[in-house]
Amino acid sequence: MPSAITKCFLRSGLLAVVLLWELSCSDRSATRQAGPTRGSPANPAGPAAEAGSANPKAQAHLVRARQFKSEGNPFMATQEYHVSIDLDRGCYPCLLELGGVYLGLRQYDLALRALRRAAALRPSDPIPWKRLGDVFQQIKNSAEALTHYQKALQAGLTGPERDEVEKRVKSLSRASDPVPLN
């Protein structure tokens, strides 16, 4: 027997979305009862990989989002990230990872929104600044890309990402230098 929600969505042609949602809800209740174990798809690296939200419900949705992302289902992952963010507005990993998923989907406006919120939560973390630079570079806004890459470097970006960002900063700086008129 279809639920009232299913009946409403039947009229609007979104039956597939509702059925997927209902399936994910039933899967979610089974996951809550059994709980993820170390090495399971919901928890590949154990407790360290789960760092995120203090809200247990938001944390459960974050774990589910990561599972969908690892399974190659970014659309369901974004839904779970949004649920997690609705439950905990300060969930930094949710915002950061959501921005990364949207960047991969080339939904730059949504990536910017999520990454700006992540950067506002932790301005001393270089990762959201780097990803913001990546988004601006993708949309051909060199000035903003340069600004955000410089913020990432100032925030202490390290390792191979630092080398990559330094090359991009040099490239963008050269491109933005005025050409002298002789």
C-alpha angles and dihedrals in degrees: 000000000000117000123241089256091054091050091052092050093045088067092051096046097246098116094126092055092049093048091050089048092050090048092050090049091053090046089049093054090051090050091050092052096047097031124211118279131208109285095020119126090254092052110024098165104027127242095338091064091052097063107129129089131029089212108088094211092050089047091053091053091047090054090048091049090052090050092052090047092051089049090056096252104126094166095060089040091058090051092053092046089053092050089050091049091048089055094045116022091189096056098132097183090050092055094042094049093042089054090051092051092049090048089054090050090049092239092139099172091056091043090053092050094051095042094048089054090048091050090049090053094050111017091169093061111093097204099078090046091052092048091048087054089051091053093048091048090052091053091047096247097138097174093056092042090054092048093051095044089053090051089052090053092047090050089058108263109186142188127021091336089062091054091049093049092047089055091049092049091052091047093047092045091054092047092050095047110109116251110235115239111224 
